[in-house]
């Protein structure tokens, strides 16, 4: 097909299998995780104080949904690795490092969701997980040279290690910061994963990146099926740490960061919204003389919600902003128009579909309750 990279045809079976395995697994597991959360009292009470702010949801909502996301992601990774081993050979070690680091982040987040891990320990675990990437070769080794004769500028090893650690730890926390409204972070993760996937699909040696991103997009959409407003579960730190870490890691994975025109810049642009949010939050809090690590209602989604007075409208706006950044990132990486358009259409339709399924479920709940009342009344007669 004209305009479609030949490598894309090779990847199609891998993408479809990984995506749908993750999506279905997460969607089916969430109800089980939700019931388990209520049994162990792993819930967040809406309207309660959180740092200097307040939680914005209503009722007692389970907050360990990241466990379902991790399960779906791992199932997709295992099945994809078995079905297409030849596509992963060149970066198998790096792929395993990302899976191991992501699992560690989900575990730390899960413990924090239930017992609240001290900030210093969370940060130490994040650097440990980032270190797993570094020792296995997942580093930012070079940047694009826009002004010189050579296409790339290679960095000293220590600088490459420092930049990689800061990027992975920083983005992991940035993604956690953006997780503040029903459906927001899961939708952002899905859009960002699909945009990065379009970049990876252009080249024949991106099997590891393709598998990770297809699995991540499917897991995020499977979770959005239950997480869209009004959510029945939130991903908690376990899910936010996992998604943020994996997105950061795959954005610097050796086979993904080399494109025809740019390195690092396109993935950073695609992932820019969480970075912009944590940057403005940090500046605001430092200006007020407040510790940036203490929670408050001063995120981008809080500011937009105060103007729109609608959590759903706020989520739609930030999803749209993420999609625009994704398009810009794909353009920067010279993604063919056909692939770019297909990615945008797929992202919009898939998010619309799972959101509609959640809204339809919400609308059906009162009817089921009414039918139950009528049935009870009839039986009493």
C-alpha positions as CSV (number, residue, x, y, z in Angstrom):
1,X,0.0,0.0,0.0
2,X,1.4,3.4,-1.0
3,X,2.7,5.4,1.9
4,X,2.7,2.5,4.4
5,X,6.1,1.4,5.5
6,X,6.9,-2.2,4.5
7,X,8.0,-3.0,8.0
8,X,4.4,-2.3,9.2
9,X,3.1,-5.4,7.4
10,X,5.6,-7.5,9.3
11,X,4.5,-6.1,12.7
12,X,0.7,-6.3,12.1
13,X,0.2,-9.7,13.7
14,X,2.4,-8.8,16.7
15,X,0.6,-5.5,17.2
16,X,-2.9,-7.0,17.1
17,X,-2.1,-10.0,19.4
18,X,-0.3,-7.8,22.0
19,X,-2.9,-5.1,21.9
20,X,-6.0,-7.2,22.2
21,X,-4.4,-9.7,24.7
22,X,-3.6,-6.7,27.0
23,X,-7.0,-5.0,26.5
24,X,-9.1,-8.1,27.1
25,X,-7.0,-9.3,30.1
26,X,-7.2,-5.9,31.8
27,X,-10.9,-5.4,31.1
28,X,-11.8,-8.9,32.5
29,X,-9.5,-8.6,35.5
30,X,-10.6,-5.2,36.8
31,X,-13.9,-6.4,38.3
32,X,-11.9,-9.1,40.2
33,X,-9.3,-6.6,41.4
34,X,-12.2,-4.2,42.5
35,X,-13.8,-6.9,44.6
36,X,-10.4,-7.8,46.2
37,X,-9.8,-4.1,46.9
38,X,-13.0,-3.8,48.8
39,X,-12.2,-6.9,50.8
40,X,-8.8,-5.6,51.9
41,X,-10.1,-2.0,52.2
42,X,-7.8,-0.7,49.5
43,X,-10.0,2.3,48.7
44,X,-9.8,6.0,48.5
45,X,-12.6,8.1,50.0
46,X,-13.7,10.9,47.8
47,X,-13.6,14.5,49.1
48,X,-11.1,13.7,51.8
49,X,-7.9,15.7,52.3
50,X,-4.9,14.8,50.3
51,X,-1.8,16.8,51.3
52,X,-2.9,20.4,50.9
53,X,-5.8,19.5,48.6
54,X,-8.8,17.2,48.3
55,X,-9.5,14.1,46.3
56,X,-11.9,14.9,43.5
57,X,-13.9,11.7,43.1
58,X,-17.0,10.7,45.0
59,X,-17.5,7.7,47.2
60,X,-15.1,4.9,48.2
61,X,-13.2,3.9,45.1
62,X,-10.7,1.0,44.9
63,X,-7.2,2.4,44.1
64,X,-5.2,-0.6,43.2
65,X,-6.2,-0.9,39.5
66,X,-2.6,-0.9,38.5
67,X,-2.4,-4.6,39.4
68,X,-4.8,-5.4,36.6
69,X,-2.8,-3.2,34.2
70,X,0.4,-5.0,35.1
71,X,-1.2,-8.4,34.6
72,X,-2.6,-7.5,31.2
73,X,0.8,-5.9,30.2
74,X,2.7,-9.0,31.2
75,X,0.3,-11.5,29.5
76,X,0.6,-9.5,26.3
77,X,4.4,-9.4,26.6
78,X,4.7,-13.1,27.1
79,X,2.4,-14.1,24.3
80,X,3.9,-11.6,21.9
81,X,7.4,-12.9,22.7
82,X,6.4,-16.5,22.1
83,X,4.7,-15.7,18.8
84,X,7.3,-13.4,17.3
85,X,10.7,-14.3,18.9
86,X,12.7,-13.3,15.8
87,X,11.4,-9.7,15.9
88,X,12.8,-9.3,19.5
89,X,16.2,-10.9,19.3
90,X,18.3,-7.7,18.9
91,X,16.8,-6.1,22.0
92,X,15.7,-9.0,24.2
93,X,17.8,-8.0,27.2
94,X,16.6,-4.4,27.1
95,X,13.0,-5.6,26.8
96,X,13.4,-7.8,29.9
97,X,15.0,-4.9,31.7
98,X,11.9,-2.7,31.0
99,X,9.5,-5.5,32.1
100,X,11.5,-6.0,35.3
101,X,11.7,-2.3,36.1
102,X,8.1,-1.8,35.3
103,X,7.0,-4.7,37.6
104,X,9.2,-3.2,40.4
105,X,7.5,0.1,40.0
106,X,4.0,-1.4,40.1
107,X,4.9,-3.4,43.2
108,X,6.2,-0.2,45.0
109,X,3.1,1.7,43.9
110,X,0.9,-1.1,45.2
111,X,2.5,-1.1,48.6
112,X,2.2,2.7,48.6
113,X,-1.4,2.6,47.7
114,X,-2.1,0.4,50.8
115,X,0.4,1.4,53.4
116,X,2.0,4.7,52.1
117,X,5.7,4.3,51.5
118,X,7.9,7.2,52.6
119,X,8.8,9.6,49.8
120,X,12.5,8.9,50.2
121,X,11.9,5.1,49.7
122,X,9.7,5.7,46.7
123,X,12.4,7.9,45.1
124,X,15.1,5.3,45.9
125,X,13.1,2.5,44.3
126,X,12.5,4.7,41.2
127,X,16.2,5.3,40.8
128,X,16.8,1.5,41.3
129,X,14.3,0.8,38.5
130,X,15.9,3.4,36.3
131,X,19.3,1.8,37.1
132,X,18.1,-1.5,35.8
133,X,17.6,0.2,32.4
134,X,21.1,1.8,32.5
135,X,23.0,-1.4,33.3
136,X,21.2,-3.2,30.5
137,X,22.0,-0.6,27.8
138,X,18.8,1.5,27.7
139,X,20.3,5.0,27.8
140,X,20.2,8.4,26.1
141,X,23.5,8.1,24.3
142,X,23.3,10.9,21.8
143,X,21.2,13.8,20.6
144,X,20.5,15.3,17.2
145,X,23.0,17.8,16.0
146,X,21.0,20.5,14.2
147,X,23.9,22.9,13.7
148,X,27.0,20.8,12.9
149,X,28.1,18.7,10.0
150,X,27.5,15.4,11.8
151,X,24.0,14.2,12.3
152,X,24.4,13.2,16.0
153,X,26.3,14.3,19.1
154,X,27.4,11.4,21.3
155,X,27.5,12.2,25.0
156,X,30.1,11.1,27.6
157,X,29.0,7.9,29.5
158,X,28.4,9.6,32.8
159,X,26.3,12.3,31.2
160,X,24.3,9.7,29.3
161,X,23.6,7.8,32.6
162,X,22.7,10.9,34.5
163,X,20.2,12.1,31.8
164,X,18.6,8.7,31.5
165,X,18.1,8.4,35.3
166,X,16.7,11.9,35.5
167,X,14.4,11.4,32.6
168,X,13.0,8.0,33.7
169,X,12.5,9.0,37.4
170,X,11.2,12.5,36.4
171,X,8.7,11.2,33.9
172,X,7.5,8.4,36.2
173,X,6.6,11.0,38.8
174,X,5.2,13.4,36.1
175,X,2.8,10.7,35.0
176,X,1.8,10.1,38.6
177,X,1.0,13.8,38.9
178,X,-1.3,13.8,36.0
179,X,-3.4,11.0,37.4
180,X,-6.1,13.3,39.0
181,X,-9.4,12.8,37.2
182,X,-11.3,9.7,36.1
183,X,-10.0,8.4,32.9
184,X,-7.4,11.1,32.4
185,X,-4.1,9.2,32.8
186,X,-5.4,6.0,31.2
187,X,-6.5,7.9,28.1
188,X,-3.2,9.9,28.0
189,X,-1.2,6.6,28.2
190,X,-3.2,5.1,25.4
191,X,-2.8,8.1,23.1
192,X,0.9,8.4,23.9
193,X,1.5,4.7,23.3
194,X,-0.3,4.7,20.0
195,X,1.7,7.8,18.9
196,X,5.0,6.2,19.9
197,X,3.9,3.0,18.2
198,X,3.4,4.8,14.9
199,X,7.0,6.1,15.2
200,X,8.4,2.6,15.9
201,X,6.4,0.9,13.1
202,X,8.3,2.8,10.4
203,X,11.5,0.7,10.9
204,X,12.3,-3.0,10.5
205,X,14.3,-3.4,13.7
206,X,11.8,-2.0,16.3
207,X,10.2,-5.3,17.4
208,X,10.8,-4.7,21.1
209,X,9.4,-1.2,21.0
210,X,6.4,-2.3,19.0
211,X,5.5,-5.1,21.4
212,X,5.9,-2.9,24.5
213,X,3.8,-0.1,23.0
214,X,1.0,-2.3,21.6
215,X,0.7,-4.0,25.0
216,X,0.8,-0.7,26.9
217,X,-1.9,0.8,24.6
218,X,-4.2,-2.2,25.0
219,X,-3.7,-2.3,28.8
220,X,-4.5,1.4,29.1
221,X,-7.6,1.1,27.0
222,X,-8.8,-2.0,28.8
223,X,-8.5,-0.1,32.1
224,X,-10.2,3.0,30.7
225,X,-13.3,0.8,30.1
226,X,-13.8,0.9,33.9
227,X,-11.9,4.1,34.7
228,X,-13.9,6.6,32.6
229,X,-16.0,9.0,34.6
230,X,-17.7,7.9,36.8
231,X,-14.9,5.5,37.5
232,X,-15.4,2.2,39.4
233,X,-11.7,2.0,40.1
234,X,-8.5,4.1,39.9
235,X,-5.1,2.9,38.9
236,X,-3.4,4.3,42.0
237,X,0.4,4.7,42.2
238,X,0.8,1.1,41.1
239,X,-0.7,1.9,37.7
240,X,0.7,5.4,37.3
241,X,4.3,4.3,38.2
242,X,4.1,1.4,35.8
243,X,2.7,3.4,32.9
244,X,5.0,6.4,33.4
245,X,8.1,4.2,33.8
246,X,7.4,2.1,30.7
247,X,6.6,5.1,28.6
248,X,9.8,6.8,29.7
249,X,11.9,3.7,29.2
250,X,10.6,2.9,25.7
251,X,11.1,6.5,24.6
252,X,14.8,6.0,25.1
253,X,15.0,2.4,24.0
254,X,17.9,2.2,21.5
255,X,15.9,1.0,18.6
256,X,13.2,3.6,19.0
257,X,15.1,6.8,19.6
258,X,16.9,6.7,16.3
259,X,14.7,8.0,13.5
260,X,15.5,9.5,10.1
261,X,15.6,13.1,11.4
262,X,15.5,13.3,15.1
263,X,16.5,11.5,18.3
264,X,14.7,11.9,21.7
265,X,12.9,15.0,20.5
266,X,9.9,13.3,19.0
267,X,9.2,11.0,22.0
268,X,9.7,13.9,24.4
269,X,7.1,15.9,22.4
270,X,4.6,13.1,22.4
271,X,5.0,12.7,26.2
272,X,5.1,16.5,26.9
273,X,1.8,17.0,28.7
274,X,2.8,15.3,32.0
275,X,6.1,17.1,31.8
276,X,4.4,20.5,31.4
277,X,2.1,19.7,34.3
278,X,4.8,18.7,36.8
279,X,6.9,21.7,35.7
280,X,4.2,24.3,36.3
281,X,3.2,22.5,39.6
282,X,6.7,22.7,40.8
283,X,7.2,26.3,39.9
284,X,3.8,27.3,41.5
285,X,4.6,25.5,44.8
286,X,8.1,26.8,45.0
287,X,6.8,30.3,44.4
288,X,4.4,29.8,47.3
289,X,7.1,28.4,49.5
290,X,5.5,25.0,49.6
291,X,7.2,21.6,49.2
292,X,6.6,20.5,45.6
293,X,6.1,16.9,46.8
294,X,3.1,17.7,48.9
295,X,-0.2,17.2,47.0
296,X,-2.4,20.1,46.2
297,X,-5.2,20.9,43.7
298,X,-3.0,23.0,41.4
299,X,-2.4,20.7,38.5
300,X,-3.4,21.5,34.9
301,X,-6.5,19.4,35.2
302,X,-7.5,21.2,38.4
303,X,-7.0,24.6,36.8
304,X,-9.1,23.5,33.8
305,X,-11.8,21.9,35.9
306,X,-12.2,25.1,37.9
307,X,-13.0,26.9,34.6
308,X,-15.1,24.3,32.9
309,X,-16.8,23.1,36.1
310,X,-16.9,19.7,34.3
311,X,-14.4,16.8,35.0
312,X,-15.4,15.1,31.7
313,X,-14.8,18.3,29.6
314,X,-11.5,18.7,31.3
315,X,-10.5,15.2,30.4
316,X,-11.6,15.7,26.8
317,X,-9.5,18.8,26.5
318,X,-6.4,17.2,27.9
319,X,-6.9,14.1,25.8
320,X,-7.1,16.4,22.7
321,X,-4.0,18.2,23.8
322,X,-2.2,14.9,24.1
323,X,-3.3,13.8,20.6
324,X,-2.1,17.1,19.1
325,X,1.3,16.6,20.7
326,X,1.3,13.1,19.4
327,X,0.6,14.3,15.9
328,X,3.4,16.9,16.2
329,X,5.8,14.2,17.4
330,X,4.8,11.9,14.6
331,X,5.4,14.7,12.1
332,X,8.8,15.5,13.6
333,X,9.7,11.8,13.1
334,X,8.6,12.0,9.5
335,X,5.8,9.5,10.0
336,X,4.1,8.8,6.6
337,X,0.7,10.6,6.3
338,X,-1.2,7.3,5.9
339,X,0.2,5.9,9.1
340,X,-0.3,9.2,11.0
341,X,-3.9,9.4,9.9
342,X,-4.5,5.8,10.8
343,X,-3.1,6.4,14.3
344,X,-5.2,9.4,14.9
345,X,-8.4,7.7,13.7
346,X,-7.6,4.5,15.8
347,X,-6.9,6.6,18.9
348,X,-10.1,8.6,18.6
349,X,-12.3,5.6,17.8
350,X,-10.9,3.3,20.4
351,X,-11.1,5.8,23.2
352,X,-14.6,6.8,22.1
353,X,-15.7,3.1,22.1
354,X,-14.5,2.2,25.5
355,X,-15.8,5.5,27.0
356,X,-19.2,4.8,25.4
357,X,-19.3,1.3,26.9
358,X,-18.6,2.8,30.3
359,X,-21.3,5.4,29.9
360,X,-23.8,2.9,28.6
361,X,-23.1,0.8,31.7
362,X,-23.7,3.8,33.9
363,X,-27.0,4.5,32.1
364,X,-28.1,0.9,32.4
365,X,-27.5,0.7,36.2
366,X,-30.6,2.7,37.3
367,X,-32.7,0.6,34.9
368,X,-31.4,-2.6,36.4
369,X,-32.0,-1.3,39.9
370,X,-35.6,-0.3,38.9
371,X,-36.2,-3.7,37.4
372,X,-35.0,-5.3,40.6
373,X,-37.4,-3.2,42.7
374,X,-40.3,-4.0,40.5
375,X,-39.4,-7.7,40.6
376,X,-39.2,-7.7,44.4
377,X,-42.5,-5.8,44.6
378,X,-44.2,-8.4,42.3
379,X,-42.9,-11.3,44.3
380,X,-44.2,-9.8,47.5
381,X,-47.6,-9.7,46.0
